[in-house]
Amino acid sequence: MSQLQPAVPAQPGLAFPFVLASLVGSNLFLGYCYSLPAVYASVVASDLELPAERVGVYLSVLVFVCMLGSLFASQAMRRWGALRMVQTGTFLQAIGLGIGAAGTPAWIAVSAVVVGLGNGMVIPSVVHLLTHNAPRGRLSLAIAVTQSGTAFGAGLSGMVLPHLLEAMPWRPSLFVSVGAGLVIVSGLEFVRRQLDRERDPNAPLAMHQLFRPWAYVLGTPALRAVGVSGFMLAFMSSVYAAFIVNYLHLELHYSLVAAGLVLTVSNISVIAGRLVAGWLTDRLRNPLLMLGALTLSCGVLTIGTAMLVYGAGTAGLVVIALAMTVGQSWFGVFLAAGARRAEPGRAAAATSGIQLFPISSTVIGPIIFGALVGMLGSYASAYLVFGIIGTLAALALLWLYRKDRA
């Protein structure tokens, strides 16, 4: 089993709080873009006369391309710099939202590809920058802080977008989000020179080695264990991102604004959840135990979410918010576990490689969920199936990894 790899001491020239603030901003927009389709789904589906559950296909395409963007960034950051990859990814996400404003199924599919490519480029680049700048012994917490930016961005989308959709048609409203993304890209330029000063402009891209991070992770048992845990957590959390607004609005009969409020509350709560999970992981030194416990909690709460069809009320909204909070608190622990188990200097490759597992489950999860909705006739039944699968898988993972300490 690989030993924990401590974070590299902060590089001179730029105080770590400024580095962290810059990366939180880029992650904020990443979370905002990922949650936007869930808010827009019922409005766009009604306008285009499509089933609302098709949002699952959009997100599946997005996360599949995200995987390719992550692999490209792990190769390209050596030549152009990790911060430049963060900028490029943020720019592509903004442009992708603008493409979606064309308003046809074909252009919306192109939007998913462009947003997904940009989304994937940000994550390994952020982890690379943190492993080279975070104080020793604080890598998990530093990653959790940046991931809290993702949660805040997702919460912001649930708070702002429903009102924006009431104020203007959905197509022009997308350009408000495009403008916000371009502002973040411009702001990152102020720290780019110092953070990317070690890049090598003559470094080869080595595109023939694009999939080497996958081989590295699949051939390393310590990293493979992290990936399996991430697979199950993403399998459950993906269907909240894609379908919870539809479930609340179409099946539990809450207004779109109320459903967006639940999305906001849960995503803001994730900020605390990720910080606590990162803090505990740094002290317990057992990330797989933490990942297994989060999987079990998410599975049980997903079963509770399914039961709300028999009577929701205020308590039901609390259950959903708690389920989404737990279901989204794991990613920082997951990334930190991969970075710590990587060989020195290979944190970016490990981060890109382990994402094969959660991204694969995020691709197939919404598709399976949508099929279950069609077969079983309700969102509640599909959530029940996912909750049972997640609970059983969590118990198995906790048993298998009970003695792991890395």
C-alpha positions in Angstrom: 0.0 0.0 0.0 1.3 3.4 -0.9 2.4 5.7 1.8 0.8 9.1 2.3 2.5 11.8 0.3 2.7 15.1 2.1 1.9 18.3 0.2 4.8 20.2 -1.2 5.6 23.4 0.7 4.1 26.6 -0.7 6.1 28.1 -3.5 7.6 31.5 -2.9 6.2 34.6 -4.5 2.5 34.3 -3.9 0.8 33.8 -0.5 -1.3 30.6 -0.3 -4.6 32.4 0.6 -4.4 34.2 -2.8 -3.8 30.9 -4.5 -6.7 29.4 -2.7 -9.1 32.3 -3.4 -8.3 32.1 -7.1 -9.0 28.4 -7.3 -12.2 28.7 -5.3 -13.5 31.2 -7.9 -12.9 28.8 -10.7 -14.5 25.9 -8.8 -17.5 28.2 -8.0 -18.2 28.6 -11.7 -17.6 24.9 -12.3 -20.3 24.0 -9.7 -22.6 26.6 -11.2 -22.4 25.2 -14.7 -22.9 21.6 -13.5 -26.1 22.4 -11.6 -27.5 24.7 -14.2 -29.1 21.9 -16.4 -31.2 20.6 -13.4 -32.7 24.1 -13.0 -33.3 24.7 -16.7 -34.6 21.1 -17.4 -38.3 21.5 -17.0 -38.4 24.9 -18.8 -36.3 23.8 -21.7 -38.1 20.5 -22.0 -41.5 22.2 -22.1 -40.3 24.7 -24.8 -38.8 22.0 -27.0 -41.5 19.5 -26.3 -39.1 16.9 -24.9 -39.4 14.7 -21.8 -37.8 16.5 -18.7 -35.8 13.4 -17.9 -33.7 14.0 -21.0 -31.5 16.2 -18.8 -29.9 12.9 -17.7 -28.6 12.4 -21.2 -27.2 15.9 -21.3 -25.3 15.3 -18.0 -24.1 11.9 -19.2 -22.6 13.5 -22.3 -21.1 16.3 -20.2 -19.4 14.0 -17.7 -18.1 11.6 -20.4 -16.4 14.5 -22.2 -15.3 15.8 -18.8 -13.2 12.6 -18.6 -11.4 13.4 -21.8 -10.8 17.0 -20.8 -9.2 15.8 -17.6 -6.9 13.5 -19.5 -5.9 16.3 -21.9 -5.2 18.8 -19.0 -2.9 16.3 -17.3 -0.8 16.3 -20.4 -1.0 19.9 -21.4 -0.4 21.6 -18.1 3.3 20.9 -18.3 3.6 23.0 -21.5 1.0 25.8 -20.8 0.8 25.6 -17.0 -1.9 24.4 -14.6 -3.4 27.8 -14.1 -3.7 28.3 -17.9 -5.6 25.0 -18.0 -8.0 26.3 -15.3 -8.6 29.5 -17.3 -9.1 27.5 -20.5 -11.6 25.1 -18.8 -13.5 28.0 -17.3 -13.6 29.8 -20.7 -14.9 26.6 -22.5 -17.7 26.2 -19.9 -18.8 29.8 -20.4 -18.8 29.4 -24.2 -20.6 26.1 -23.9 -23.5 27.7 -22.1 -23.7 30.3 -24.8 -23.9 27.6 -27.5 -26.8 26.1 -25.6 -28.8 29.3 -26.2 -29.1 28.3 -29.9 -32.0 26.3 -28.5 -32.2 23.2 -30.6 -31.5 19.6 -29.4 -28.4 19.4 -31.7 -26.8 22.7 -30.3 -27.7 21.7 -26.8 -25.8 18.4 -27.4 -22.8 20.5 -28.6 -23.1 22.6 -25.5 -22.8 19.5 -23.3 -19.6 18.5 -25.1 -18.0 22.0 -24.8 -19.0 22.5 -21.1 -17.9 19.0 -20.2 -14.5 19.5 -21.9 -13.9 22.6 -19.9 -15.2 21.1 -16.7 -12.7 18.2 -16.9 -9.8 20.5 -17.5 -10.3 22.4 -14.2 -10.2 19.6 -11.7 -6.7 18.0 -12.2 -5.2 21.4 -12.7 -6.6 22.7 -9.4 -5.3 19.6 -7.6 -1.8 20.0 -9.2 -1.7 23.6 -8.0 -2.7 22.7 -4.5 -0.2 19.8 -4.2 2.5 22.4 -5.0 1.3 25.2 -2.8 -0.7 23.8 0.2 1.0 23.8 3.6 2.2 20.4 4.8 -0.5 18.2 6.3 -3.3 20.4 5.0 -3.8 19.0 1.5 -7.2 17.4 2.3 -8.5 20.5 3.9 -7.2 22.7 1.0 -8.9 20.6 -1.6 -12.1 20.6 0.6 -12.0 24.4 0.6 -11.8 24.6 -3.2 -14.5 22.0 -3.5 -16.6 24.1 -1.2 -16.4 26.7 -3.9 -18.0 24.2 -6.3 -20.8 23.6 -3.8 -21.4 27.3 -3.4 -21.6 27.7 -7.1 -24.1 24.9 -7.3 -26.1 26.6 -4.5 -25.9 29.9 -6.3 -27.4 28.4 -9.4 -30.4 27.1 -7.5 -30.9 30.5 -5.8 -30.4 32.8 -8.8 -31.5 30.9 -11.9 -35.2 30.3 -11.0 -35.7 34.0 -10.6 -33.7 34.7 -13.7 -35.9 32.3 -15.7 -39.0 34.2 -14.4 -37.5 37.5 -15.4 -36.5 36.6 -19.0 -36.7 33.8 -21.6 -34.3 30.9 -21.0 -32.2 31.5 -24.1 -31.1 35.1 -23.4 -30.8 34.3 -19.7 -27.8 31.9 -20.5 -25.7 34.9 -21.6 -25.8 36.3 -18.0 -23.9 33.1 -17.0 -21.6 33.4 -20.0 -20.6 36.9 -18.8 -19.9 35.7 -15.3 -17.6 33.0 -16.6 -15.6 35.4 -18.7 -15.1 37.7 -15.7 -13.6 34.8 -13.7 -11.2 34.0 -16.6 -10.0 37.6 -16.7 -9.5 37.7 -13.0 -7.3 34.6 -13.0 -4.8 36.3 -15.3 -3.5 38.4 -12.4 -2.0 35.3 -10.7 -1.2 33.3 -13.8 2.4 34.4 -14.2 3.5 33.4 -10.7 1.6 30.1 -10.6 2.7 28.9 -14.0 6.3 30.1 -13.9 7.6 26.5 -13.9 5.9 25.5 -17.1 8.0 24.4 -20.0 6.8 26.0 -23.3 8.8 23.4 -25.3 7.4 20.4 -23.5 5.9 17.8 -25.9 2.2 17.1 -25.6 2.7 13.3 -25.9 -0.9 12.8 -27.0 -0.2 9.1 -27.6 0.1 8.9 -23.8 -3.3 10.5 -23.2 -4.8 7.4 -21.5 -1.7 6.6 -19.5 -3.3 8.0 -16.2 -6.0 5.3 -16.5 -3.4 2.5 -16.9 -1.5 4.0 -13.9 -4.5 3.9 -11.6 -5.8 0.6 -12.8 -2.4 -0.9 -12.2 -2.0 0.6 -8.7 -4.1 -1.2 -6.0 -4.0 1.8 -3.6 -5.5 4.1 -6.3 -7.9 1.5 -7.6 -9.4 1.2 -4.1 -10.1 5.0 -4.1 -11.7 4.8 -7.5 -14.1 2.0 -6.5 -15.4 4.1 -3.6 -15.8 7.1 -5.9 -17.8 5.0 -8.4 -20.5 4.2 -5.9 -20.7 7.7 -4.4 -21.0 9.3 -7.9 -23.5 6.6 -8.9 -26.0 7.9 -6.3 -25.1 11.6 -6.2 -25.4 12.0 -10.0 -29.1 11.4 -10.0 -29.7 14.1 -7.4 -28.0 16.6 -9.7 -30.0 15.5 -12.7 -33.4 14.7 -11.3 -34.2 16.1 -7.9 -35.7 19.3 -9.2 -38.0 17.2 -11.5 -38.9 14.9 -8.6 -39.8 17.9 -6.4 -41.6 19.8 -9.1 -43.3 17.1 -11.1 -44.0 14.3 -8.6 -44.1 16.0 -5.2 -45.7 19.1 -6.7 -43.5 21.8 -5.3 -43.0 25.0 -7.2 -39.9 25.5 -9.3 -38.7 28.2 -7.0 -39.2 26.0 -3.9 -37.4 23.2 -5.7 -34.5 25.6 -6.5 -34.5 26.7 -2.9 -33.9 23.0 -1.8 -31.1 22.8 -4.3 -29.6 26.0 -2.9 -29.8 25.0 0.8 -28.3 21.6 0.1 -25.4 22.9 -2.0 -24.6 25.6 0.6 -24.7 22.9 3.3 -22.2 21.0 1.3 -19.6 23.7 2.0 -19.7 22.7 5.7 -19.9 19.0 4.8 -16.8 19.1 2.6 -14.8 21.1 5.1 -15.7 18.7 8.0 -15.0 15.6 5.8 -11.6 17.1 4.8 -10.7 18.0 8.3 -11.6 14.5 9.6 -9.7 12.8 6.8 -6.5 14.7 7.7 -6.8 13.6 11.3 -8.2 10.0 10.9 -5.7 9.3 8.1 -8.2 6.8 6.7 -9.9 8.2 3.6 -11.4 5.0 2.5 -13.3 4.6 5.9 -14.6 8.2 5.4 -15.6 7.4 1.8 -17.4 4.2 2.9 -19.3 6.0 5.7 -20.4 8.7 3.3 -21.6 6.0 0.8 -23.6 4.3 3.5 -25.2 7.6 4.7 -26.1 8.5 1.1 -27.7 5.1 0.5 -29.9 5.3 3.5 -30.9 8.9 2.9 -31.7 8.0 -0.8 -34.1 5.4 0.5 -35.7 8.1 2.7 -35.9 10.4 -0.4 -38.0 7.7 -2.2 -40.3 7.4 0.8 -41.3 11.0 0.6 -43.8 10.2 -2.1 -46.1 8.9 0.7 -46.0 12.3 2.5 -43.3 14.9 2.3 -43.9 18.2 4.1 -41.1 20.2 5.6 -39.4 17.2 7.1 -39.2 15.7 3.6 -37.4 18.7 2.3 -34.9 18.4 5.1 -34.3 14.7 4.2 -33.6 15.6 0.6 -31.3 18.5 1.5 -29.4 16.2 3.9 -29.1 13.5 1.3 -27.8 15.9 -1.3 -25.3 17.4 1.3 -23.9 14.0 2.2 -24.0 12.9 -1.5 -21.8 15.8 -2.5 -19.4 16.0 0.4 -17.1 13.2 -0.7 -15.3 14.6 -3.8 -12.7 16.5 -1.9 -11.8 13.4 0.2 -11.7 11.4 -3.0 -9.3 13.8 -4.7 -7.1 14.1 -1.7 -7.0 10.3 -1.2 -5.8 9.9 -4.8 -3.2 12.7 -4.5 -1.8 11.3 -1.3 -1.5 7.8 -2.7 0.2 8.9 -5.9 3.9 8.6 -6.4 5.8 11.9 -5.9 5.2 14.2 -8.9 2.3 12.2 -10.2 -0.7 13.8 -8.4 -2.1 15.2 -11.6 -1.9 11.9 -13.4 -3.5 10.1 -10.4 -6.3 12.7 -10.1 -7.1 12.3 -13.9 -6.9 8.5 -13.6 -9.1 8.0 -10.6 -11.8 10.2 -12.2 -12.4 7.3 -14.6 -14.5 5.6 -11.9 -16.9 8.4 -10.8 -17.2 9.8 -14.3 -18.1 6.4 -15.6 -20.8 6.0 -13.0 -22.0 9.5 -13.6 -22.4 8.7 -17.3 -24.4 5.5 -16.7 -26.2 6.5 -13.5 -28.6 9.1 -15.0 -29.2 6.9 -18.0 -30.1 3.9 -15.8 -32.2 6.2 -13.5 -34.1 7.6 -16.5 -34.8 4.1 -17.8 -36.0 3.1 -14.3 -38.4 6.1 -14.2 -39.8 4.9 -17.5 -40.1 1.2 -16.5 -41.4 1.7 -12.9 -43.5 4.8 -13.6 -42.1 7.2 -11.0 -39.0 9.0 -9.7 -39.7 7.7 -6.2 -39.3 4.0 -7.3 -36.1 4.8 -9.1 -34.6 6.6 -6.1 -35.6 3.5 -4.0 -33.6 1.2 -6.2 -30.6 3.4 -6.2 -30.8 3.8 -2.4 -30.8 0.0 -1.9 -27.9 -0.6 -4.2 -25.9 2.2 -2.6 -26.5 0.9 1.0 -25.5 -2.7 0.1 -22.4 -1.5 -1.7 -21.4 0.7 1.2 -21.6 -2.2 3.6 -19.4 -4.3 1.3 -16.8 -1.5 1.0 -16.6 -0.8 4.7 -15.9 -4.5 5.3 -13.3 -4.8 2.5 -11.4 -1.6 3.5 -11.9 -1.8 7.3 -8.1 -2.2 8.0 -6.9 0.3 5.4 -4.9 3.2 7.0 -3.6 5.1 3.9 
